[in-house]
Amino acid sequence: MQQNPAFSLNWLLTVGEVAERSGLAVSALHFYEVKGLISSIRTRGNQRRYGRDVLRRLGIIKVAQRVGIPLAEIQAAFETLPQGRTPTVEDWKRLSALWKNDLDARIKQLSLLRDHLTSCIGCGCLSIEACPLRNPFDVLGKDGVGARLLEPDA
């Protein structure tokens, strides 16, 4: 964030204050800053100072990460927000809408995994006809018997 002459250093937070209020380690704040997710200004003594809007941004980062949104996607979403302004409820609605389809797809995939896990566990074979998780429709069966995959999409 660029220093605004009307922006008093008294209204800015130190890295320690942001860490305490956000529950994040100072090293995490530095990491997020390097990644461009948050920004600070420097005092004449080269100390970081953060606008109070950073607390809402950190809250959004924590929520997004908790549901599995990669940092690159969070950063891309943040690029649509004005700097130096606390994200609003409307901003959050827009950002969360960007991630909704991806989350819905992952929920569907995890639900399918959960629902079929019992019939798959311990079978020891990745090419049996009945395995809808790793070998739907026995696509690996045409190559012979035995396991062929160690990782999905390998």
N, C-alpha and C positions, 0 to 999 in steps of 0.2 A: 504494500500500500504506500502510496506517495505521501510525504508529509504535507499536510494542509496547514498553512499558517494559523488558521483559526482553531486547529486541533491542539489543545493544551496537553502537555505531557502528563498533567495531573489526572487526566481522564483515561490514560492508557494503563495497561496492566503489564507487570513484569512477567517474565517467563515462569517464575516461581508461583506468582499469583494465578496465572492461567493453569498451571499444572495442578495446583491445589483445588481450584474451583471446578476443573474438568475431570479430575480423577486420573489424569494421564501423567506419565513420566515426562520429565523435561526432555529426555532423549526422543520420545515419541513426538513431541511438539517440534523438535528440530527436524526429525524425519519428515513430518508432514509439510514443514516449510520447504525443505529441499525438494519435495515432490510437487510443490506448487499448490497444495491444498489450502494452506493458510499463509499469511504474510505478516511481516512485522516492519517496523521502522527501527532505526538505530539512533541511540542517543549520541551525544558528542563523545561520550566515553565508550562507544561501540557496544552498548547493552541493548538487547532486544526489548521492544515495547510493542504490545498488541492492542489493537482496538477491541472494544468490548464485543463487537460482532463476531470475533473469533470463537467465543464461547458457543454461540448457536451453530456455527460451522462445525465445530468439534462434536457437538451433539449429533448433528446430521451424519458426520463421518462414523461415529460410534454405532448409530442405529443401522446405517447402510452396511457397515462391515458385519454387524451381528446377523443380518439376513443373507450375507454372502456376496454382497456387491463388491467387485474388485476395485481397488484404489484407482485404477485407470478410468473406470466408468464414473467413479465419484468425482474425479478431477474434471472429466469432460462435462459433467453436469454443473460443477461449480463455475466453469468458464462461462456459463450462461447467466451467472449472477453478477450484479454490480459489486465492485470492490468497495469496502469501507461502509457497507450497509448491512445491518442485521437481516439475515434471510427471514422472510415473512411466512405466514401460514400459506399464502398463495404460492410463494416460491416452493415450499415443501410439497404442496399438492402437485405442482408441475414436475418437480424432481421425482417424486415417488411414482407418478404416472409413467415416467420413462422406464422405471425398473419393474413395473407391475407384470408385464408379459413374461419377462425372464423368470421372475419369481413364481408365477403361475405354472410355467413349464417345469421348473425344478420341483415344485410341490407335486405335480402330477407324476413325475419320474420317481420321486421318493415314495409316493403312495403306492405306485406299482411295485417298487422294490419291496416295501413293507408287506404288501398283500401276497407276494409270491415267495418271500424269503423262506418260509417254513418248508415248502416243498423242494427248495433248492439246497438248503444247508446240509453239508456233509455228503453230498452225492459223489463228489470226487471226479466227476466227469463233466466236461464243458461241451460235449457234443451230443448229449442225449436229446432225444426228440422232445421230451417234456420240459426242457429248461427255457422258459420264456424270458429269463433275465439276461443270460449270456449268449444263448444260442437260439434265438427265436426261429421257429419253423425248421430247426435242425439244419441250418445253412452250413455248418461245419461238417455234418455227417457225410457229405459228398466226398470229403477228403480222407475218409477213413475213421477208425475209432480212436479214442483217447483225447486228452486235453490238448488244446492248441493255443489258447490265449492266457497270457499272464495278466494283462491289463486290458480294460475296455478300449476299443478303438485302436488296438495295437496292430 
